[in-house]
Amino acid sequence: MSAEHAPAIDAPPEAISALSRQAIVDERRAVYGYALFEQPRDRANDSTVVLDALSDSGSNAVAGEKVVFIHCALENLDALHLDLLDPAKVVLEVDAPDGSSEEDIERGRAALVKIRAAGFRLAFGPAVLEPAFASWRPMAAFIKLEMNRIPPDQAERVVKAARASGKAEVVAEQVDTVEQYELMKRFGVKLFQGQWFSQPSAISDKSVQASQATIIQLINLVRREADLDEIEDVIKRDPTLSFKLLRMINSCGFGLSVEITSFRHAVMILGMNRLFRWATLLMTISRPGGAAPAAGTTAVVRGRLMELLAAELMPQEDCDNAFVVGVFSLLDTMLGMPLEQALGSVTLPEPVLDALLRNEGQLAPFLALTKACETGDDVAFAKACDELQLSNHQVNWAHLQALMWADQLDR
């Protein structure tokens, strides 16, 4: 698969805002969708930056089959270019404005009715539970509750109030700890937004599981270009992994005219260097105990995003290394052990280790930029973009491409 490049644009770079995301995960801790927002954070313009990025991509698929939540200020609803969005995949998140008069609320209700008639689902914040917004509540498909504003002893009451308002699904927002996730899950909440799942969990068993040991052995053999018979012998010990590897290669597209049918066939067509990156992907689907599936999905997005950004500036071998850095940047979370210990069992190129363990080298700014796309850290984002001489336009385009690519892999 050759890396693609962002299309040229006419608008000046400073006119384009940067796009960030936060995963929304379900009760299985798998990615249900994403909240997309602008950075620096300006909720009034979130819909604008997403629509600008979509118009460049030439598609109305924001993140493949995943659901995307896009905030739109109430006053901007009439100006939305809804034709650029797929109603089946997009939820419009609208705040109930503070200090609204009865006329303002009714005017807002009329605008929301039009949006619903176009097939879009609506999400509201906790303010919609106030009596003044009773006319809005029947239109809610989702109600988002901010954990940093709910005392733990009030959580059950607030969840019940949200449920009593209609058929809306409750989303716990700003979930930063496992304890917050467990608390809201106990009260029946099934959707969670935040960074908690990407933090290394406290797993008592720090040993590498059998399937992971096989993947690590495979990576090491591919890295040193071992004899094909030796590699195939390892693969045959775990037919499930072999099947998953071949499925990934065929589904995500190298632009091949033939289907890859065996590992030996893959080596003949692609070569060892290209297979190395695919072997790293197997770690994201091995699902070790305690790790959220969403962590694997996030690692895949990181890898693809880093690869696409590197493609603007580097030769192919370095792009492959950028991909591996992104995928392995969450290896501590996926294996439940410190990153240095997790990487100690894998033979990796020195530039990869420099970026992951020492935050040094030519790949480190790409990793910083990729992480800033998740956290919304506009200072880190601007610093990395400046160091790499990448425009917001280039990053936004690559970001959407990475989300769609990871979704293909997830199916």
Secondary structure, 3 states (H helix, E strand, C coil): CCCCCCCCCCCCHHHCCEEEEEEEEECCCCEEEEEEEEECCCHHHHHHHHHHHHHHHCCCCCCCCCEEEEECCHHHHHHCCHHHCCCCCEEEEECCCCCCCHHHHHHHHHHHHHHHHCCCEEEECHHHHCHHHCCCHHHEEEEEEEHHHCCHHHHHHHHHHHHHCCCCEEEEECCCCHHHHHHHHHCCCCEEECCHHHCCCCCCCCCCCHHHHHHHHHHHHHHCCCCHHHHHHHHHCCHHHHHHHHHHHHHHCCCCCCCCCCHHHHHHHHCHHHHHHHHHHHHHHCCCCCCCHHHHHHHHHHHHHHHHHHHCCCCHHHHHHHHHHHHHCCHHHHHCCCHHHHHCCCCCCHHHHHHHHHCCCCCHHHHHHHHHHHHCCHHHHHHHHHHHCCCHHHHHHHHHHHHHHHHHHHC
